[in-house]
Amino acid sequence: SEESLATQHRLRAARLFEETLQQPANAIDVYQSVLVEDEAQLDAVDALERLYRLTERWQDYLDLLEGKCERLDNEGDKRPILFQIAETYERELNDLNGAVAAYESILEHNPEAMDALRRLDSLYELLEQWDEQLSVLQRQVALIEEPDVQINLKFRIAHLRDVRLLELEEALEGYAEVLEYEASHEQCLSRLEGWVRENREPRGALEVLVPRLESLE
């Protein structure tokens, strides 16, 4: 058709700007003109994705990726693109809140996406959003089956409640649960010993701590 022929001519011109003349800005302009006629033209979308990264036009890059996502029906196909969006916010723009929103979007479609939960864990810590970090740690515990990993996560939950949320009763219960699984858990024992020294719920700490220490003798 006349339209498809015009598109092919534009693509040819764009490739000339990009590959032969090394003029990425002009190539971008021509590829964008192709998308005005057909927003899903794959050659133009792929080229712009590459050129936006090359020229560090991150907002244009994000807009392009979000458009790709909107045109996809399969959630599995969307997931790698959503990760690209999240990683761009986090690593290129240092927009942690934008990254959080993108990772949360992944979890809306796949609540068991462990890689998204782990990134949110780190981001919430950087943002000092402790309640949100607690929630993603708890979600990880529910999904993880490896005992060693579970113990580590449960200790982190107890420590978060101890140090950041100041929920001492819940923290003590968490430390006690960790020691039920691993009586020699050094970080756990050290925290409870610190509670005794600092006079923070010393009775409760001793009730948990002493039997575990005795079992190690």
Disulfide bonds with the S-S distance in Angstrom:
none
